[in-house]
């Protein structure tokens, strides 16, 4: 089956096009494995460990509006922007330059993003994403993706904007399992 050429700018127009097109399949989309290769070859994570396949999968799921398990160039550009914001914030709050953040630093990063979470919620996040109380960059990105998706899903259902939403059980499972 012949696929149309990948949709996106021609070479040289957008610097991200080179990274994207180097790993995009014949369908002009990238999956989690291709995203992992792209981010590793671009040096995006710097001195931090490369992104895991699971983190790449949840990054794609965050932007996968057609539920294909893949992303096109425009979604890739949106992801790149979010990743830059998360990386800059991680660097800013990794005050001891250890390559990881603790619960206090996580609270500061999430507050900087506009989240107002209780100490219990922060504790739950740390228990889920930390190893020995420390969150590495890969896990931080996975955390940010999940918070973004969950917040968006919640806000869509909080029609009165009062901090309360109603989910059907099936809807709740789709939201939680989709990321």
N, C-alpha and C positions, 0 to 999 in steps of 0.2 A: 504494500500500500504506500503510495507516495503522499507525503505530508507537505503542506504549504511551507514556505520558508518561515522561520521564526519572525513573529511580529516585533518590531522594535526599530530603533534608529540604525542607520548604516554605520559601519565601522568608523571610528574617529569622531563621531558626533557626541557621544556620551561615554565618558571613561568607564562607566559600569558595564556598558554593552560588551566590552572585551572580556570581562570576567564572566558575565552571564553566558555569552555565546560559546565560550571555550568549553563549557560543560553541558549546555543544553542539548537534549537529544534531538532527533529528527523532527519531533513534534513541536519544537520551540519552547519546551517547558523544562523545568528542572525538578527532580524529586529530592528526597532527603539525602540520599547518597551523593548526588551531584552537588547539592548545596554544601554539604560537608567538604567535598573536594574543592569547590570554589572558594569557600571561606578560608580553608587551609592554605591554598595556593596564593591567595591574595595577601596572606599574612595578617588578616583582620584581627585575630586574637593576640597578636603581638607576642609577648613572652609568656602569655597564658597558654594552657593546654588547648589543643584543638577542640572544636565543638563535637560533642557526641552525636551519633545518629539520632538518638531520641530527642535531643534538643533541636536538631535540624528538623525533625518531623513535627514538633510542636510549633516551630517558627512557621513552617509551611501551613500547618492547620490554622494558625491565627489569620492568615490572609487568603485561605483557599475558599473563595466564594462559590466555586462550582463543585466543590467536594471531590476533586479529581486526585488529590494527594500530591499535586504538583503546583508550581507557580510559574507565571509568565514574567516577562521583563518588567512590566509596571509594578507588579507585586514585589518583585525582587528589589526594585528601587525603593519602594515603601519600606521594605524590611531593612535595607541598608541604612536608611535614615534613622529608623528606630534603634538599630544596633549601635550606630554612632552615638546616639543620645545615651543609651544604656552604658556603653563603654566609658564615655566621658564622665558620667555620674559615678560609675564604679571606681574609676581612677581617683575622682575627687574625694570619695569617702573611704577609700582604702588608705587611711591616714598613715599606717605604718609600712605601706608598700610591700605587704606580705604576699600579695596575689590572691588574698581572700578577705572577706569581710565577716565580722562577728555580728551578733544580734543588735548591738548598739549602732554599729555602722549601717546595718540593714534598715533599722528604724529611721535613721537619718536619710538614707537614699529614698525610701518609700515616701517619707514626708516631703522630700524635694520634688517628687513626682505628683504630690497632691493627695496622697492617701493618708487618711486619718484612722489608723488601725489601733485597736486596743493592745495592751501588752500580751493578752492571751492569743490574739490573732497573730501577732509577731512571733510568739512562741511556737504556734502551730506551723507557721511558715518555716521557721528555723529547723524545727524537728523534721520537716519534710525535705528540705533542700540542703541541709548542712551535714557535714561529716565532722565529728568531734567539735561541734559548735561553730564551724567555719564554713562559709559558702564561697566556693570558687566561682570564677567568672562564668563558666558554662552553666552552672546551676543557677547563678544569678539571672542570666538571660532566660532560662527556662521559667524561673519564678516570675520575671517581668511579663513574659508572654502569657502565662496563665492568669496573672492578675489583670492584664489588659483584656483578655477574652472574657473572663468571669465578670469584670466590671461592666464591660459593654453589654453583655447578656443581661446582667442585673438591671442596668439602667434602662434597657429597652422594655423591661417589665415593670419598672417602678414608675408607672404612669402618673402618679400623684406627686412624684419627687419628694417623698417623705421618708425614704430609707427603708421602704417595705415593698416587696414584690411577691407575686404569686406565680409559682411554676407548677405545671402539671408534672407528675413524676417522670413520664416519658420525656418531656422537654428538659427537665433537670438532668436526666441521664445523658441525653444527647449533648448538652452543654459541657458537662463534666468529662465525658468520655471523648469528646471531640478534640480535646487538647491534651 
